[in-house]
Amino acid sequence: MAKAVIPLYQQYINRVLDGTRLASRLERLSVERCVKLMQDERYFFDEKAADHVLEVFSLFRHTKGKYAGRLFELMDWQAFILAMVFGVKIKANGLRLFRKLLLCVPKKNGKSEFAGALGVFMTYFDHEKGAEVYSAANKYDQALFSWEAGKKIAKQLAQEYPSMNSILKVMDSITNRSLINLEEDCYFKPLASDAKTIDGVNPHCGIVDEYHEARTTGIPDNLESGMVAREQPLLCIISTRGFNLKGPLWQLEQSYIQILEGAAENDAVLPMIYGPDEGDDWQDPKTWEKANPGLGRTPTLEGLQSEFDKAVTEGRSREINFRTKNLNEWTSVGKRWLQDKKVMGGSTNWESGELVGKICFAGLDLAKTRDITAVALLFPPDEDCDRFKTIMRYYCPEENAEERSKQDQVP
């Protein structure tokens, strides 16, 4: 008897659960949750639907880099996400369970191309009449990344398959960019965060790119509110982490972590967050593997090693860029000129009570309108201690603190 072929998505599940894949805590929780949902009596796993989306993706061709022109060979983690989104269904009505996907993954793991392929699938192969599919971002140029990948995928399909060629129409001008499905009256368009263009949409699928740059929840909120008339819509938020620790992506991630940990419940969302665990050493290659599910193919180990070498030798800003963009680690600022270990090398432990009666030099910087009022207290060395000691205090008006947090992107 021929040995049964294990589907790619099941291979990924097995690798995560048996420890072959060095998964983070959040990645493992996501996989365990999906397995639990598939076994829930309210839901079922539609293998045919999962196989359908994977088969269609296998017809697509890569659009750039050394893989340009080659047929898609989905990585197991990508196959898992697609199988879960399209295969897990509700027994009561047969509709898909997951309506919202958060894919938070480092750069160079094929996000934009994956998103573009998803847009093409939802426009041409999901068979939703009059489907509106959008690639949305804060800036139009950013929204174009996924749409451009989808355009190339669709045009390559049209060259190879007459059935696709007969229903594909491409609009690609400065004022009108759209992939149109002539047979089912569907389209795939790029969309910026301008409220005038987002209000009134009726999306079957919305793909939000680089959500870490967003200052408000306007884009997903508008897309999601327009989906109420669709039977099984999908809102897909794809991003790398950034520097805004109180921004929309961070807040969304925190709410989804609550779901993964069992503190909250919403079966309709699928969080897939790839990154280091707290306390992991960013210089350890095992951490690189944990954060990058596609390591070895995309990104390559050589490419990641090159970025790491720059992070070590070219200063703190390069280090922050590597940790944020290549390891998907939250950091509080985009640029620094001093490394933390050098700053903390001058630190000492002391209690404020020790400073009573000591000589003190005070500096006061008063704010006029938008600035922050700052007070600096400097205590010079004396016979009890050979180091300077400082106390810093910062102030802003309480009534506009929340507004300033959003505008300045700091807590």
ABEGO torsion letter per residue (X at the ends): XBBBBBBAAAAAAAAAAAGABBBBAAAAAAAAAAAAAAABAABBBBAAAAAAAAAAAAABBBABEAABGBBBBBBAAAAAAAAAAAABBBAAAGBBABABBBBBBBBGAGAAAAAAAAAAAAAAAAGBBGBBBBBBBABAAAAAAAAAAAAAAAAAAAAABAAAAAABBBBBBAABBBBBBAAAGBBBBBBBABAAAABGBBBABBBBBGAAABABAAAAAAAAAAAAABABBBBBBBBBBBABAABAAAAAAAAAAAAAAGABBBAABBBBBBEBBBGBBAABAAAAAAABAABGAOBBAAAAAAAAAAAAAAEAAAAAAAAAAAAGBBBABABBABBAAAAAAABBBBBAAAABGBBBBBBBBBBAAABBBBBBBBBBBBAABABBBBBBBBBBBAAAAAAAAAAAGBX
